[in-house]
Amino acid sequence: MLRLLLLAVALTSATGQLDSRTIMQYLQDENMNTLTAYLTATGLDKLLADPGSTAVTLFAPTDQAWNKLPSNIVFSLSTNTTLLKKVLMDHVVNQVVLSQYVRDQDAKTNLNGGAMVFRVYPNGVRYVG
């Protein structure tokens, strides 16, 4: 299971203050270079960089998660932007989802129309498919 970072348009800092950065600004500031490059290659960066866009949540694979993928899968994704965009859209929902309000087995609909089912564990929330 890949570890994901949950990012919503309404980002909050560690102190609970509203963070005015867009999701793309956050990804860049946190040096999430692989995901930033993939979002840019597919054009999804425009949705996540627009402060006036609709509320979305990105379930963001960290660079560590990308590095755990087999090299043939990374190669396929990095050379096929249609496939890459489909995979990335599987990780975005058209609503703000805050982890503290996710319940075990909650489901959200991703941008491809598929279900994202979540499991809640003592150490956090995980997207399981």
C-alpha positions as CSV (number, residue, x, y, z in Angstrom):
1,M,0.0,0.0,0.0
2,L,1.4,3.4,-1.0
3,R,1.6,6.1,1.6
4,L,-0.4,9.1,0.5
5,L,-0.4,12.7,1.6
6,L,-3.9,14.3,1.6
7,L,-4.0,17.8,0.2
8,A,-7.1,19.9,-0.1
9,V,-7.5,23.4,-1.6
10,A,-8.1,24.7,1.9
11,L,-4.6,23.8,3.3
12,T,-4.0,24.3,7.0
13,S,-0.7,24.8,8.7
14,A,0.6,22.8,11.7
15,T,-0.8,25.5,13.9
16,G,-4.3,25.2,12.3
17,Q,-4.0,28.5,10.4
18,L,-5.5,28.7,6.9
19,D,-2.8,28.2,4.3
20,S,-3.3,30.4,1.2
21,R,-1.0,28.4,-1.1
22,T,-2.5,26.3,-3.9
23,I,-1.9,22.6,-4.0
24,M,0.8,23.1,-6.7
25,Q,2.5,25.7,-4.6
26,Y,2.5,23.4,-1.6
27,L,3.9,20.5,-3.7
28,Q,6.7,22.7,-5.0
29,D,7.5,24.1,-1.5
30,E,7.6,20.6,-0.1
31,N,9.9,19.4,-3.0
32,M,7.5,16.8,-4.2
33,N,9.3,16.9,-7.5
34,T,8.0,13.7,-9.1
35,L,4.4,14.5,-8.6
36,T,4.9,18.1,-9.6
37,A,6.5,17.0,-12.8
38,Y,3.8,14.4,-13.6
39,L,1.0,16.9,-12.9
40,T,2.6,19.4,-15.2
41,A,3.2,16.9,-17.9
42,T,-0.5,16.0,-17.9
43,G,-1.9,19.5,-17.6
44,L,-3.5,18.8,-14.2
45,D,-1.2,21.4,-12.7
46,K,-3.6,24.1,-14.1
47,L,-6.5,22.8,-12.0
48,L,-4.3,22.5,-8.8
49,A,-2.6,25.9,-9.3
50,D,-5.7,27.9,-9.8
51,P,-6.8,29.5,-6.6
52,G,-10.2,30.2,-8.1
53,S,-10.9,26.6,-9.2
54,T,-13.5,24.4,-7.5
55,A,-12.6,22.8,-4.2
56,V,-10.6,19.6,-4.8
57,T,-8.5,17.2,-2.8
58,L,-5.4,15.5,-4.1
59,F,-4.4,12.2,-2.5
60,A,-0.8,12.8,-3.3
61,P,1.7,10.0,-3.6
62,T,5.0,11.1,-2.0
63,D,8.3,10.9,-3.8
64,Q,9.1,7.9,-1.5
65,A,5.9,6.2,-2.8
66,W,6.8,6.8,-6.4
67,N,10.3,5.4,-5.8
68,K,8.8,2.1,-4.5
69,L,7.1,1.4,-7.8
70,P,8.8,-1.1,-10.2
71,S,10.9,0.7,-12.8
72,N,8.8,-0.7,-15.7
73,I,5.7,1.0,-14.2
74,V,7.4,4.3,-13.7
75,F,8.7,4.1,-17.3
76,S,5.2,3.4,-18.6
77,L,3.7,6.3,-16.7
78,S,6.5,8.7,-17.6
79,T,6.3,7.9,-21.3
80,N,2.5,7.7,-21.7
81,T,0.8,11.0,-20.5
82,T,-2.7,9.6,-21.3
83,L,-2.2,6.7,-18.8
84,L,-0.4,9.0,-16.4
85,K,-3.3,11.5,-16.4
86,K,-5.8,8.7,-15.8
87,V,-3.7,7.4,-12.8
88,L,-3.4,10.9,-11.3
89,M,-7.1,11.7,-11.8
90,D,-7.8,8.5,-9.8
91,H,-6.2,10.5,-6.9
92,V,-8.3,13.7,-7.1
93,V,-11.9,14.3,-5.9
94,N,-14.1,17.3,-6.5
95,Q,-14.6,18.2,-2.9
96,V,-12.6,19.0,0.2
97,V,-11.9,15.9,2.2
98,L,-10.3,16.4,5.7
99,S,-8.8,13.3,7.2
100,Q,-10.2,13.8,10.6
101,Y,-13.7,13.5,9.2
102,V,-13.1,10.3,7.1
103,R,-14.6,7.2,8.6
104,D,-13.6,3.6,7.9
105,Q,-14.9,2.4,4.6
106,D,-15.9,5.9,3.4
107,A,-16.0,6.2,-0.3
108,K,-15.5,9.3,-2.5
109,T,-15.8,9.6,-6.3
110,N,-12.5,10.5,-8.1
111,L,-12.3,12.6,-11.3
112,N,-12.4,9.4,-13.4
113,G,-15.8,8.5,-11.8
114,G,-14.3,5.6,-9.8
115,A,-14.7,5.0,-6.1
116,M,-11.9,5.8,-3.7
117,V,-12.4,3.7,-0.5
118,F,-10.6,4.6,2.7
119,R,-9.5,2.6,5.7
120,V,-8.9,4.3,9.0
121,Y,-6.0,3.0,11.1
122,P,-4.6,4.2,14.5
123,N,-1.7,5.8,12.6
124,G,-3.8,7.5,9.9
125,V,-6.2,7.2,7.0
126,R,-5.2,5.2,3.9
127,Y,-6.7,5.1,0.4
128,V,-7.1,1.4,-0.5
129,G,-8.8,1.6,-3.9
